[in-house]
Amino acid sequence: MAVNNTKEILINNSSTHTFNNDVSMAAQTNESHLLIVEHDQERREFILDRPVYSIGRDSDCDICLVNSLFVSRRHATLIRVPRDDKKHSYYYRIIDGDGKGKTSSNGLMINGRKLLDGLMINGQKISAHDLKNEDEIVFGAQVRAIYYLLRNSTLTGGETDPEYDITLIDPRMINDIED
């Protein structure tokens, strides 16, 4: 699949931003973005570090879903959007369809709710959702994905956000209670 090195993406009703197709933004942040796709008996993990991903059953899609009658060829598009409040921090927005106005046949469900129109792109209302940690995306019968935003304070040596703090203790570090 040919990859365009620059993509212009509408990220709100009035402005566009340009992203280079590299991982430099991901390398500068202490965040990792993960999409886990599950269908039938299969589970696949995708580390998200590019600015745009196409999702669907077409073999040309960046994230190819199972060949299901409920999944469109170009079912959804993931777009990396920079956060205004933090330097080198971003999130992903999921858009129903190809991101250019053509929507999927069956739409998307996010956390059990049908995704409704949310953004104006090229004069059309497009169904979109800004993904948050542990959002569940349903593409069709037995085809779903879960988005994870992982934070790692050890990359920068900064303070740990209590919401994402996971402390692991080696059992050898704890004295036996029986002593």
C-alpha positions as semicolon CSV with decimal commas, in nm:
position;residue;x (nm);y (nm);z (nm)
1;M;0,000;0,000;0,000
2;A;0,144;0,339;-0,094
3;V;0,178;0,570;0,205
4;N;0,147;0,943;0,176
5;N;0,409;1,111;0,398
6;T;0,183;1,400;0,492
7;K;-0,187;1,397;0,576
8;E;-0,414;1,695;0,637
9;I;-0,676;1,610;0,893
10;L;-0,967;1,818;1,015
11;I;-0,954;1,799;1,393
12;N;-1,222;2,049;1,479
13;N;-1,481;2,256;1,299
14;S;-1,246;2,536;1,201
15;S;-0,885;2,426;1,158
16;T;-0,655;2,170;1,002
17;H;-0,320;2,040;1,122
18;T;-0,048;1,863;0,927
19;F;0,132;1,559;1,069
20;N;0,445;1,395;0,930
21;N;0,416;1,019;0,899
22;D;0,687;0,923;1,149
23;V;0,714;0,814;1,509
24;S;0,898;1,122;1,638
25;M;0,594;1,241;1,833
26;A;0,553;0,899;1,995
27;A;0,923;0,886;2,086
28;Q;0,904;1,223;2,266
29;T;0,609;1,139;2,487
30;N;0,571;0,909;2,785
31;E;0,250;0,766;2,642
32;S;0,182;0,455;2,441
33;H;-0,138;0,392;2,249
34;L;-0,260;0,037;2,198
35;L;-0,557;-0,105;2,009
36;I;-0,653;-0,465;2,081
37;V;-0,882;-0,615;1,816
38;E;-1,085;-0,925;1,901
39;H;-1,307;-1,137;1,680
40;D;-1,419;-1,496;1,714
41;Q;-1,120;-1,676;1,864
42;E;-0,853;-1,430;1,745
43;R;-0,693;-1,137;1,926
44;R;-0,443;-0,895;1,769
45;E;-0,258;-0,602;1,927
46;F;-0,161;-0,286;1,739
47;I;0,075;-0,027;1,886
48;L;-0,048;0,305;1,750
49;D;0,231;0,545;1,661
50;R;0,135;0,678;1,317
51;P;-0,086;0,979;1,243
52;V;-0,354;0,793;1,044
53;Y;-0,485;0,436;1,032
54;S;-0,753;0,290;0,806
55;I;-0,962;0,012;0,960
56;G;-1,180;-0,234;0,769
57;R;-1,200;-0,568;0,593
58;D;-1,018;-0,445;0,280
59;S;-0,670;-0,601;0,267
60;D;-0,526;-0,253;0,195
61;C;-0,640;-0,124;0,535
62;D;-0,370;-0,056;0,794
63;I;-0,572;-0,256;1,047
64;C;-0,746;-0,533;0,856
65;L;-1,050;-0,679;1,030
66;V;-1,202;-1,020;0,981
67;N;-1,397;-1,079;0,663
68;S;-1,742;-1,021;0,814
69;L;-2,062;-0,910;0,645
70;F;-2,102;-0,653;0,926
71;V;-1,763;-0,485;0,867
72;S;-1,726;-0,242;0,577
73;R;-1,425;-0,237;0,347
74;R;-1,327;0,103;0,495
75;H;-1,514;0,087;0,823
76;A;-1,330;0,351;1,028
77;T;-1,032;0,584;1,039
78;L;-0,807;0,658;1,337
79;I;-0,649;1,003;1,344
80;R;-0,379;1,123;1,584
81;V;-0,472;1,459;1,737
82;P;-0,232;1,669;1,949
83;R;-0,349;1,777;2,293
84;D;-0,354;2,151;2,349
85;D;-0,257;2,129;2,715
86;K;0,053;1,906;2,701
87;K;0,363;1,926;2,485
88;H;0,421;1,615;2,270
89;S;0,101;1,453;2,395
90;Y;-0,180;1,331;2,175
91;Y;-0,488;1,114;2,154
92;Y;-0,666;0,929;1,877
93;R;-1,000;1,019;1,722
94;I;-1,202;0,749;1,550
95;I;-1,416;0,848;1,253
96;D;-1,687;0,630;1,101
97;G;-1,591;0,545;0,744
98;D;-1,297;0,649;0,531
99;G;-1,256;0,994;0,693
100;K;-1,346;1,165;0,365
101;G;-1,722;1,153;0,399
102;K;-1,806;0,795;0,304
103;T;-1,942;0,623;0,614
104;S;-1,954;0,253;0,694
105;S;-2,274;0,058;0,631
106;N;-2,339;-0,038;0,993
107;G;-2,163;0,240;1,183
108;L;-1,974;0,210;1,510
109;M;-2,069;0,157;1,870
110;I;-1,850;0,310;2,140
111;N;-1,896;0,178;2,494
112;G;-2,235;0,031;2,404
113;R;-2,374;0,344;2,237
114;K;-2,424;0,409;1,868
115;L;-2,177;0,670;1,743
116;L;-2,372;0,970;1,616
117;D;-2,275;1,271;1,403
118;G;-2,009;1,480;1,573
119;L;-1,777;1,671;1,336
120;M;-1,813;1,877;1,020
121;I;-1,578;1,758;0,744
122;N;-1,609;1,896;0,392
123;G;-1,952;2,036;0,479
124;Q;-2,079;1,698;0,604
125;K;-2,155;1,586;0,957
126;I;-1,933;1,288;1,036
127;S;-1,964;1,043;1,324
128;A;-1,649;1,073;1,535
129;H;-1,532;1,007;1,890
130;D;-1,220;1,113;2,081
131;L;-1,091;0,788;2,229
132;K;-1,024;0,754;2,600
133;N;-0,849;0,478;2,792
134;E;-1,041;0,148;2,777
135;D;-1,301;0,266;2,523
136;E;-1,465;-0,032;2,354
137;I;-1,535;-0,002;1,980
138;V;-1,777;-0,246;1,816
139;F;-1,749;-0,274;1,438
140;G;-1,999;-0,554;1,391
141;A;-2,117;-0,884;1,529
142;Q;-1,829;-1,044;1,722
143;V;-1,576;-0,783;1,599
144;R;-1,460;-0,535;1,861
145;A;-1,156;-0,342;1,975
146;I;-1,042;-0,185;2,300
147;Y;-0,824;0,126;2,303
148;Y;-0,564;0,170;2,576
149;L;-0,368;0,482;2,665
150;L;-0,066;0,367;2,864
151;R;0,147;0,614;3,056
152;N;0,504;0,536;3,158
153;S;0,669;0,782;3,398
154;T;1,004;0,600;3,385
155;L;1,068;0,725;3,031
156;T;1,091;1,086;3,144
157;G;1,168;1,048;3,513
158;G;0,866;1,266;3,582
159;E;0,592;1,233;3,839
160;T;0,351;0,944;3,808
161;D;-0,011;1,026;3,734
162;P;-0,204;0,846;4,013
163;E;-0,475;0,742;3,765
164;Y;-0,223;0,534;3,570
165;D;0,016;0,432;3,852
166;I;0,088;0,061;3,855
167;T;0,344;-0,045;4,114
168;L;0,489;-0,394;4,088
169;I;0,657;-0,549;4,392
170;D;0,907;-0,830;4,372
171;P;0,807;-1,094;4,633
172;R;1,174;-1,122;4,738
173;M;1,156;-0,761;4,864
174;I;0,898;-0,845;5,132
175;N;1,012;-1,003;5,462
176;D;0,830;-1,319;5,559
177;I;0,546;-1,246;5,802
178;E;0,629;-1,566;5,990
179;D;0,968;-1,429;6,115
